[in-house]
Amino acid sequence: MAARDLLARNAGLIAFLAVQAVAIALWLSALLPSLAPGEPPLVESAQQIWSGGGHSTVETDFRTGQGIVGVERFHPLGDIATLQPSPLFLGTLLLLAGAGAAGLATFLFSTRLLLAAGLAMGALVAGLGGCAFIAMQWQGDTAFPPNFLNTYLLNGLTRAFLVQVGLGFVLLAIPAVLAIAGVVTRERPLGFRLAALNWVIVAAVWVIFYVACHVIPFPLADEAWNPI
C-alpha cells in the first residue's frame, strides 16, 4: 500500500524521466546508424540536394515543354532584408514563445491555477505551430551548402525531435486539461510543473540543434549563398 501511494505521489516525476529517456533513445536511433562503417560521411563537403518528392515545385520550360524541378537554396534565417523569414526561423520563434508560456505557467501554478493552465495550452499551440514550420522546410526541394550534415541524417534528427515534441505534448496536455477540469489542484499537481518544464526542455533542444546544425555551418558571409 505504501509503495502504491509513493508511486501515485511521484507519477509526474516518473513520467517526466520516462519521456527524457525515450527522447534520448530517439535521437540515438537517428544518429547511430550513420556512424556504422560504409555509411556516407556525417558532414558532406559538397552541395546536397534534398528532394521533397511529391511536394517538389515543378515548373514548365515553355521552349521545350518539359518540367523542371525548382530547387530553392537553403538559408537558416531567410531573407531578412525583405522580411521573409525561413520556416525554421519562424518555427524557432514559435517554440521559444511556447517555452516562455510554459515557464510562466510553472511560476503561476501556485497562485493562479487556471491562468497557468491556459498558458500551458497556449504553449502547446505555439509549439505545434513551430513544428509545422519546421516540417515545412522538408516539403520541397532544397539545396544545402557544403559542410552541412548529411541531409538524410539531418532529416532523421529532425524527425526524432518531432516525435519528442509529440511525447511532450501528451505529457503537458493531460495535466493542463485536468487543471481546467478541476482535477489538478495546488495540493494535487499531478506533475504539472514537470510537464511544463519538459516543454521548455523541448524548445531548448530545438534551439541547440538549430543553431549547431543549421546556423553555425551556414556560410553567412558567402554572397553566393545569400537569399535571392
C-alpha positions as CSV (number, residue, x, y, z in Angstrom):
1,M,0.0,0.0,0.0
2,A,2.8,2.4,0.9
3,A,4.6,1.6,-2.4
4,R,1.4,2.3,-4.3
5,D,1.0,5.7,-2.5
6,L,4.6,6.5,-3.2
7,L,4.1,5.7,-6.9
8,A,1.0,7.8,-7.1
9,R,2.8,10.8,-5.5
10,N,5.7,10.5,-7.9
11,A,3.7,9.7,-11.1
12,G,4.6,13.0,-12.6
13,L,8.3,12.6,-11.9
14,I,8.3,9.1,-13.3
15,A,6.5,10.2,-16.5
16,F,9.0,13.1,-16.8
17,L,12.0,10.9,-16.5
18,A,10.5,8.3,-18.9
19,V,10.0,11.0,-21.5
20,Q,13.6,12.1,-21.2
21,A,14.8,8.5,-21.6
22,V,12.7,7.9,-24.7
23,A,13.8,11.3,-26.2
24,I,17.4,10.3,-25.8
25,A,16.7,6.9,-27.3
26,L,15.0,8.6,-30.3
27,W,18.0,10.9,-31.0
28,L,20.4,8.0,-30.7
29,S,18.4,5.8,-33.0
30,A,18.5,8.5,-35.6
31,L,22.3,9.2,-35.2
32,L,23.9,5.8,-34.6
33,P,23.1,4.1,-38.0
34,S,25.0,7.0,-39.6
35,L,28.1,6.0,-37.6
36,A,28.2,2.5,-39.0
37,P,31.1,1.5,-41.4
38,G,30.3,2.1,-45.0
39,E,27.7,4.8,-44.4
40,P,28.1,8.3,-46.0
41,P,30.1,10.8,-44.0
42,L,28.3,12.7,-41.3
43,V,29.3,16.0,-42.9
44,E,29.2,16.4,-46.6
45,S,32.0,18.6,-48.3
46,A,29.8,19.2,-51.4
47,Q,26.4,20.8,-52.0
48,Q,23.5,18.5,-51.3
49,I,20.0,18.5,-52.9
50,W,17.1,17.3,-50.7
51,S,14.1,16.1,-52.7
52,G,10.6,16.6,-51.2
53,G,9.2,14.1,-53.6
54,G,5.6,14.7,-54.3
55,H,5.9,18.2,-52.8
56,S,8.5,19.3,-55.3
57,T,7.9,22.5,-57.2
58,V,7.8,21.7,-60.9
59,E,8.0,24.5,-63.5
60,T,7.4,24.1,-67.2
61,D,10.0,25.3,-69.7
62,F,8.0,27.0,-72.4
63,R,10.6,26.3,-75.0
64,T,10.9,22.6,-74.5
65,G,7.6,21.9,-72.8
66,Q,9.5,19.8,-70.2
67,G,9.0,20.0,-66.5
68,I,11.9,21.4,-64.4
69,V,12.1,20.9,-60.7
70,G,12.8,24.2,-58.9
71,V,15.3,23.9,-56.2
72,E,15.5,26.6,-53.5
73,R,18.7,27.5,-51.7
74,F,18.6,26.8,-48.0
75,H,19.0,29.7,-45.6
76,P,18.6,29.2,-41.9
77,L,17.2,32.7,-41.3
78,G,15.6,33.7,-44.6
79,D,15.7,37.0,-46.4
80,I,15.8,39.5,-43.5
81,A,16.0,42.4,-46.0
82,T,12.6,41.7,-47.4
83,L,11.2,40.4,-44.1
84,Q,10.8,36.8,-45.4
85,P,12.0,34.6,-42.6
86,S,12.7,31.0,-43.2
87,P,10.3,28.3,-42.0
88,L,13.0,27.1,-39.5
89,F,13.4,30.6,-38.1
90,L,9.7,31.0,-37.7
91,G,9.4,27.6,-36.1
92,T,12.2,28.5,-33.7
93,L,10.4,31.8,-32.7
94,L,7.2,29.9,-32.0
95,L,8.9,27.2,-30.0
96,L,10.6,29.9,-27.9
97,A,7.2,31.6,-27.3
98,G,5.8,28.3,-26.2
99,A,8.7,27.8,-23.9
100,G,8.1,31.2,-22.4
101,A,4.5,30.5,-21.8
102,A,5.2,27.1,-20.2
103,G,7.8,28.7,-17.9
104,L,5.4,31.3,-16.8
105,A,2.8,28.6,-16.2
106,T,5.1,26.9,-13.7
107,F,5.6,30.2,-11.9
108,L,1.9,31.0,-11.7
109,F,0.7,27.5,-10.8
110,S,0.7,28.0,-7.1
111,T,-1.2,31.3,-7.2
112,R,-3.3,31.4,-10.4
113,L,-4.0,27.8,-11.4
114,L,-6.5,28.5,-14.2
115,L,-4.2,31.1,-15.8
116,A,-1.3,28.7,-15.6
117,A,-3.4,26.0,-17.3
118,G,-4.4,28.5,-20.0
119,L,-0.8,29.4,-20.5
120,A,0.1,25.7,-20.8
121,M,-2.5,25.3,-23.5
122,G,-1.1,28.3,-25.4
123,A,2.4,26.9,-25.1
124,L,1.2,23.7,-26.7
125,V,-0.5,25.6,-29.6
126,A,2.7,27.7,-30.1
127,G,4.9,24.6,-30.1
128,L,2.7,22.7,-32.6
129,G,2.8,25.8,-34.9
130,G,6.6,25.8,-34.6
131,C,6.7,22.2,-35.6
132,A,4.5,22.8,-38.6
133,F,7.0,25.4,-39.9
134,I,9.9,23.0,-39.2
135,A,8.3,20.2,-41.1
136,M,7.6,22.7,-43.9
137,Q,11.3,23.1,-44.5
138,W,11.4,19.5,-45.8
139,Q,8.4,19.6,-48.1
140,G,10.1,20.9,-51.3
141,D,13.4,20.5,-53.0
142,T,16.3,22.3,-51.2
143,A,19.9,22.9,-52.0
144,F,22.1,22.7,-48.8
145,P,25.6,24.2,-48.9
146,P,28.8,22.3,-48.3
147,N,29.9,21.4,-44.8
148,F,26.4,20.5,-43.7
149,L,25.3,17.3,-42.0
150,N,24.3,14.6,-44.5
151,T,20.7,15.6,-45.4
152,Y,19.3,12.1,-44.5
153,L,20.9,12.4,-41.1
154,L,19.6,16.0,-40.7
155,N,16.1,14.9,-41.7
156,G,16.3,11.9,-39.4
157,L,17.3,14.0,-36.4
158,T,14.5,16.5,-37.2
159,R,12.0,13.6,-37.2
160,A,13.4,12.4,-33.8
161,F,12.8,15.9,-32.5
162,L,9.2,16.0,-33.8
163,V,8.5,12.7,-32.1
164,Q,9.9,14.2,-28.9
165,V,7.5,17.1,-29.3
166,G,4.6,14.6,-29.5
167,L,5.6,13.0,-26.3
168,G,6.0,16.4,-24.6
169,F,2.6,17.4,-25.9
170,V,0.9,14.5,-24.3
171,L,2.8,14.9,-21.1
172,L,1.7,18.6,-20.8
173,A,-1.8,18.4,-22.3
174,I,-3.1,15.9,-19.8
175,P,-2.4,17.9,-16.6
176,A,-3.4,21.1,-18.4
177,V,-6.8,19.8,-19.3
178,L,-7.2,18.2,-15.9
179,A,-6.4,21.6,-14.3
180,I,-9.1,23.3,-16.3
181,A,-11.5,20.5,-15.3
182,G,-10.5,21.0,-11.6
183,V,-8.9,17.6,-11.2
184,V,-5.4,19.1,-10.9
185,T,-5.1,21.4,-7.9
186,R,-2.3,23.1,-6.0
187,E,-2.4,20.2,-3.5
188,R,-2.6,17.6,-6.2
189,P,-0.4,18.9,-9.1
190,L,-0.1,15.5,-10.9
191,G,3.3,16.6,-12.4
192,F,2.0,19.9,-13.9
193,R,5.2,21.8,-13.3
194,L,7.4,19.0,-14.5
195,A,5.4,18.6,-17.7
196,A,5.7,22.4,-18.3
197,L,9.4,22.2,-17.6
198,N,9.7,19.4,-20.2
199,W,8.1,21.7,-22.8
200,V,10.8,24.2,-22.0
201,I,13.4,21.5,-22.5
202,V,11.8,20.5,-25.8
203,A,12.3,24.1,-27.1
204,A,15.8,24.3,-25.7
205,V,16.7,21.0,-27.6
206,W,15.5,22.5,-30.8
207,V,17.3,25.8,-30.4
208,I,20.6,24.0,-29.7
209,F,20.0,21.7,-32.7
210,Y,19.0,24.7,-34.9
211,V,22.0,26.8,-34.0
212,A,24.6,24.0,-34.1
213,C,23.4,22.2,-37.2
214,H,21.7,24.9,-39.3
215,V,23.1,28.3,-38.4
216,I,26.7,27.8,-37.5
217,P,27.7,25.6,-40.5
218,F,26.0,28.0,-42.9
219,P,28.3,30.4,-44.8
220,L,26.5,33.6,-43.9
221,A,29.3,35.7,-45.2
222,D,29.3,34.0,-48.6
223,E,27.3,36.1,-51.0
224,A,26.7,33.1,-53.3
225,W,24.5,31.6,-50.5
226,N,22.6,34.7,-49.5
227,P,18.9,34.6,-50.3
228,I,17.9,35.7,-53.7
